[in-house]
Amino acid sequence: MTMPRQRGLTEQAADAAIDSACRLLRLPSIRNEFSDIADRAIKDQMTYRGFLAELLMAECDDRARRRSERRIKAAGFPREKSLRSFDFDANPNIDPATIHTLASCEWIKKSQPLCLIGDSGTGKSHMLIALGTEAAMKGYRFRYTLATKLVNELVEAADEKQLNKTIARYGRVDLLCIDELGYMELDRHGAELLFQVLTEREEKNSVAIASNESFGGWTKTFADPRLCAAIVDRLTFYGTIIETGTDSYRLASTRARAEEPVKAS
């Protein structure tokens, strides 16, 4: 399909031609923003090259944003969480400098693991989701899952002769976030399947986990001591371990809100 070209178009005709061309070339950001960018170009006395660069960068920036949104959606996060919304003052156990270093995603580039260990309400899941979101914004592929959900999926895949395919799928993403590891005891078969996923990713792609149990208590989750030791080894080798503590800041926040009316009165 070719579009007729005319010289000396009116402003209205030029706008219509640009709109049609952008639809044909699938350039939605330029189609939506070219009028504002053109007005700004006149005001700022941009060169033709400068104006073209502004248009193309607007399209590139919007495509990058949409790709990040697709990666975040595909990750399966149960809710949105960001580093900006985390209250570091509420939990002094979590060092802001360490978290912001992790947000650079250099550890993902190096295929290193991350372990967040602490009681419920101390910010583990928030950190897991927020750091995963940072990874998506920097172009990394990732997946979020609950430990029990992952194990159940692996068991079903094994029953349906799809285990290798499922393990390979979890092995391909740059970052695998496993939440609530240690909340429930896993039978030997389930633990062995989880171990296969971790082995598939070992020193090739990063794993980040959140657990309410210290490593010493993982023998309740993984009944076989040798298997437990092997899993801990894979999740800690060259990794970062952050202990989020035992005091629930969610509970503290709830209590503080409950006391506010009393103080006001």
Residue pairs with C-beta under 8 A, 6 or more apart in sequence:
1 24
3 17
3 20
3 21
3 24
6 13
9 17
15 35
18 30
18 31
18 34
19 31
21 27
22 28
22 30
22 31
22 34
23 31
27 59
28 62
29 58
29 59
29 61
29 62
29 63
30 55
30 56
30 58
30 59
33 55
33 58
34 55
37 51
37 54
37 55
37 58
38 51
40 46
40 54
41 50
41 51
41 54
46 54
67 139
68 136
68 137
68 139
71 136
71 140
71 141
71 142
72 133
72 136
74 143
75 132
75 136
75 142
75 143
75 144
75 177
76 143
76 144
76 145
77 129
77 132
77 133
77 144
78 129
78 144
79 129
80 129
80 133
81 125
81 126
81 129
81 130
81 133
82 130
82 133
83 99
83 100
83 103
83 130
83 131
83 134
85 126
85 130
86 94
86 99
86 123
86 126
86 127
86 130
87 249
88 94
88 96
88 99
90 249
90 252
90 253
91 122
91 123
91 244
91 245
91 247
91 249
93 118
93 122
93 243
93 244
93 245
94 123
94 127
94 242
94 244
95 242
98 240
98 242
99 127
99 131
99 242
102 114
102 131
102 240
103 131
103 134
105 134
105 135
105 138
105 140
107 114
107 206
107 239
107 240
108 135
108 140
108 174
108 175
108 206
110 238
111 201
111 203
111 204
111 205
111 206
112 206
112 238
112 239
112 240
113 206
113 207
113 208
113 209
113 234
113 235
113 236
113 237
113 238
113 239
113 240
114 131
114 206
114 207
114 208
114 209
114 239
114 240
114 242
115 208
115 209
115 211
115 235
115 236
115 239
115 240
115 241
115 242
116 124
116 127
116 128
116 208
116 209
116 210
116 211
116 242
116 244
117 124
117 210
117 211
117 212
117 213
117 214
117 215
117 241
117 242
117 243
117 244
118 124
118 212
118 243
118 244
118 245
118 246
119 212
119 244
119 245
119 246
119 247
119 248
120 212
120 248
121 248
121 249
121 250
121 251
122 244
122 245
122 246
122 247
122 248
122 249
123 244
123 249
124 179
124 210
124 211
124 212
124 244
125 179
125 180
125 210
127 210
127 242
127 244
128 144
128 177
128 179
128 208
128 209
128 210
129 144
129 177
131 177
131 208
132 142
132 144
132 175
132 177
132 208
135 142
135 174
135 175
136 142
140 174
140 175
141 172
141 173
141 174
141 175
142 173
142 174
142 175
142 176
142 177
143 170
143 173
143 175
143 176
143 177
144 177
144 179
145 153
145 176
145 177
145 178
145 179
146 178
146 179
146 180
147 178
147 179
147 180
147 181
147 182
147 183
147 184
147 186
147 194
147 209
148 180
148 183
148 184
148 186
150 170
150 178
150 194
150 197
151 186
151 190
151 191
151 193
151 194
152 190
153 166
154 163
154 166
154 167
154 190
154 193
154 194
154 196
154 197
155 189
155 190
155 193
157 163
157 165
157 166
157 167
158 193
163 193
163 196
167 196
167 197
167 200
168 200
170 176
170 197
170 200
170 201
171 197
171 200
171 201
171 204
171 205
172 205
173 205
174 205
174 206
175 205
175 206
175 207
175 208
176 197
176 201
176 205
176 206
176 207
176 208
177 207
177 208
177 209
177 210
178 207
178 208
178 209
178 210
179 209
179 210
180 210
180 211
180 212
181 209
181 210
181 211
181 213
181 221
182 211
182 212
182 213
182 217
182 218
182 220
182 221
183 212
184 221
185 220
185 221
185 223
186 194
186 221
186 222
187 223
188 223
188 224
188 227
191 221
191 222
191 223
191 224
191 227
191 231
192 227
194 231
195 227
195 230
195 231
195 234
198 207
198 231
198 234
198 235
199 234
201 207
202 234
202 237
203 237
207 234
207 235
209 235
211 218
213 220
213 221
215 232
215 236
218 228
218 231
218 232
219 225
219 228
221 228
222 228
222 231
